[in-house]
Amino acid sequence: MTAALQSQSNLHGAFCALGAAFCFSFNDLGIKLVSDAYAVHQVVLIRSLVGLVTFMALIMPFAGGWTVLRTRRPFIHMARGLCVVIANTCLFLGLASLPIADAVAIYFVAPLVVAVMSVIFLGEHVGPRRWLAIAVGFAGVLLIVKPGTTAFQLASLLPAIAACFYGALHILSRYIKDTESAATMAFYILVTFILVSASVGVAIGDGRYAGTGGPALEFLFRAWAPVAPGDWWVLIMLGVTGVAGGFLIGQAYRLSEAAYAAPFEYVAMLMAIFWGVTIFDTWPDAWSWAGMGLILGSGLFLLWRETIKQRRAV
């Protein structure tokens, strides 16, 4: 690919990543808004059904039609889907308990997790400067989580667990990126969401375990309830932005180099702070600001080092 074509492709990828960041941020906002009224598996099922309709109406016809259902890697798609289900569930439960900015900031430790997993599972080399960046990023998480203090909440670990499974998703995606399209990957993730959330709803959707704890556990075990007319727009928004964000982020990393696309994902962290201030009246405290800065800086440094490494290889 010529320099001009690569530059144009990077620009398109950056716009896709920016669009995905906006979609995911609106998803986080919507989940936070409905987390005190419905069960997470009910919300996810409705979100996924709306997403599937959106996918089949607006994405599938322009991505090869029914051919997007064909795959050579069904078991890896299943594993990817389960990783996304667990990652999203943990993040959503964290959003129910934590300030939205804190939950999203902890979740953005995912690029650091990907770097660690690439060493363990892919045998990639990580130099001392990148290990230092990883350590700095995890220190940022500790500043937000505040372990060992009265401000510590077990729910703070949920976005961190979500980041681990999100990292596993990226590792699996590397195995199938050359044979599977972004549309195919998005479709099978939606199918996994529908199957898992419906199964969990059948198993515990009667609310038999409700009333066992704080906001996160209530969000998990609450009984299914009729959707209030005023909440349908939130659930529909969740479905549309969820599938759009998943498709756009897949396209972003197919079109451009990671160093160009990934920084635009951090817009979601800034939007989370904006939602927290304007809608939920929550400002991050000084420790959270410091932690966010360390996570953001370490993530961007890792992306820069990855770019240097790729250019040297070329």
N, C-alpha and C positions, 0 to 999 in steps of 0.2 A: 504494500500500500504506500502511495506517495505521501510526502509530508502534508500536502494540501488536503488530500482525501482524509488522512488521519486526523488533521486538525478539525475538519468539518464533522467527522464522525465523533470526535471528542466533544464538540459543541452540542451535537444532538444528544449524546449520552448524558451530558451535564444537565440539559433541560429535562430529560426524562427523570434523572435523579432528583431534581428540584421538585418536579411534579409529584413524584413518589413521596417525598418528604412532607409536602402539604397534605397529601391523601392520608398518610399514616398519622399525622398530627391531628387531623380532624377525627380519625378513628379513635385516637387516645381520648380526645375531648368527649366524643359520643359515649364511649364506654364509661368514663367517669360520671357522666350525667345520668346514666340509667343504672349504675351499679347499686343503688339503694332501693331499687324497685323490682328487679327481676333477677332470675338465676343466670349465672354466666353461660351455662350450656344452652339455655333458652335463647339468650341474646345471640350466641354464636351460631345456633342453628338458623335463626331468622336471617342474620347477617349473611350466612353462607348461601342460603336459598336465593336471597336477593342478588348476591354476587354471581351465582350461577346463571340466573336469568340475564343479568347485565352482560356477563361474559358471552353467552350464546347469542345475544342480540347485537352487541356492539364490537366485540373483539373476534370471536370465532369466524364470522363471515369474511373478515379481512386477513385472517391468519391461516388460511388453507381449508376452511370449512371443517368437515368431519374428519379430515386427515389429522387434525391435532389430537385426536383420541388414540392414534397409533403410537405405540412406544416399544422400544427394545429393552427397556429397563423398568418393568413394572414393580419389582421389589424395591429398587432404589427410590422410585416415586412414593411407594408406601412408607419407606423409612423417612423420606423428606417430609411427607405429610404429617407423620407422627411428631417429628421434631418441631414443625411449625405449630401444631396443635398444643403441644406442651409449652412451647415458648410463649405463644399468645395467651394461653390460660394463665400462666404464672405472671405475665406482665399485666393482664387485666385484673387479676386478684390484687396485685401490687397497687394498681391505680385506684382500686376501691379503698385502700387503707392509707396511702401516702399522698402528700402533695404531688400534683401531676408533674411538676418540674423535677422533683427528686427522683420519682420513679423512672422517668424518661432518661434522666442523666445516668442513673445506675445501669440502665439497659444499654446505653451507648458504650459500655465496656466491651461489647461484642467484638469489635475489631481486634482488641487485645486478645480475646479468647481465641479468635481465628488464628492469630499468629502462633499462639501456644499449641493449638491443635495441629497446625501445619507441621510443626516439629515432631509431634508425637505420632501422628497418623500418616503423614506424607513424607517424612524424612527430610524436610526442608531445613536449610541452615538459617539460624537467626544470630546475628552478631551481637557483640556486647552493648552497642548503642541502642539496638532495638530491644534487648532485654531490659535495659535501663528504662526505656520508654514504657514498656509493659509494667514494670514495677511502679513507675510514677502514676500510671493510669489506675492501677489497683489501689494505690495510696489515696487517689481521689475518691474512689468508692468508699474507702474506710472513713474519710472525712464526712461523707454524706450519711453513711450508715451509723457511725458513732458507736461501735461496739464497746461494751464495758461501761457505758454511761447510762444514765436514767432516760436519755432520749432514744436509746436503741429500741427498735421494733423488729420482731421476727419477720414481719411483712417486708422489711427492707431487703431481705434475702431473695424474695420472689423475683424482682427484676434481674438480679444477678443470675439466678437459675435460668431465667428466660434467655439471657445473653449466651449462656453456655449452649443451650439447645439451638439458638440462632446460629452460633458458630458451627455447630455440627451440620446444620442445614447447608452452610456455605461449603463446607468440606465435601459433602455429598454432591453438591451442585457441580463441583469441579470435575467429577467423574463423568457427568452426563452432558456437559455443556456443548460438546461437539456433535452429539446425536439427537438432542432434545431441544425443541424451541421453547422460548419463554412462554408462549401460549399453552403448550403441552404441560409444562411444569405448573403453571397457574391452575389449569383445569384439574389436575390430579390432587393438588392441595385442597381445592374447593370440595372435591368428592370426599377426601379424608375428613375434612371438617364436618361435613354433613353426617357421615356415618358415625363418627365418634360422638358428636354432640347429641345426636338422636339416641344413641345407645345409652349414654350417661343419663339423658333425660328420662328414658324408660326405667332405668335402674333406681335413680334417686330423685326424680322430678316431683315426687309427691311431698317432698319437704320433711321426710321422716327424721333427717339429721339436722334440721334447722334449729337455731337457737343455741348453738354450741360454742360460739365465740364472737370475735370481733368482726369488722366489716368484710375482711377477706373470706373468712369461713362462711359468713352469711351469704355472700355473693355466690359461693360455691354450692351451698346446701339449701338455699331458699327454694321453696316450691314454685313451680311454674304458675304464672298468673296471666289473666287476660290483659292484653296490651291496651293501655289507655289511648284514645284517639290522638291526643297531643304528642304521644311518644313514637308514633309510627314514622314521622319524618326523620327522627334520630336513627331508628333502626334501618330505614331505607338508605339514609346517608352512610351508615356503617357498611352496608353491603356494597354500595357503588364505589365508595372510596377504598374499601378493602381490596376488591378485585382490581381496581384501576392502579392502586399503589403497588400491588404484587406484580402486575404486568409491566408497569413502568420501570420498576427497579430491576426486573429481569432484562428489559431492553437496555437500560443504562449500562449495565456491565457487559452486555454483548456488543454494544456500539463503541464504547470508549474505554480507555485505560482507567484502572481503578483510581489512580491518583487524581484524575479529572472529575470522576463521578462522585466518589465517596464524600468529599467535603461538603457537597450540597445536602447530603443526608443530615448533617448537623444543624441545618435550618430547623429541623423538628425540635431540637433542644431549645432553641430560642423561642419557637412558637409555644412550647410547653410552659416556659416562663411567662409568656404573654397571657396564655389562658389562665394560669394560676393567679396572676395579678388582677386581670379584668373580670373574670367570671367567678373564681372561687375565693378571691380576696386573700391569697396566700403569697407572701414574699419569701424567697429562699433566705435562710439565715446566712451569716458570714461563713460558717463552715461549709455549707452547701455551695455557696458561690466559689469558694476555693476548690472544692472537690470537682465541680463542673469544669473549672478552668484547667485542672490537671488532666481530667479525662479528655477534654477537647484537644489540649495541646499534645498529649501523648498519641492520641489517635491520628492527628494530622501529621505528626512526626513519622509514625509508622508508614503512613501512605507515601510520604516524601522519600523515605528510605527504600520503599518497594519500587518506586519509580527509578531511583538511581540504580538499583540492582538490575532492573529490566533493561535499562539503557546500556549498562555495561555488558550484559549478556548479548544484546544485539550487536 
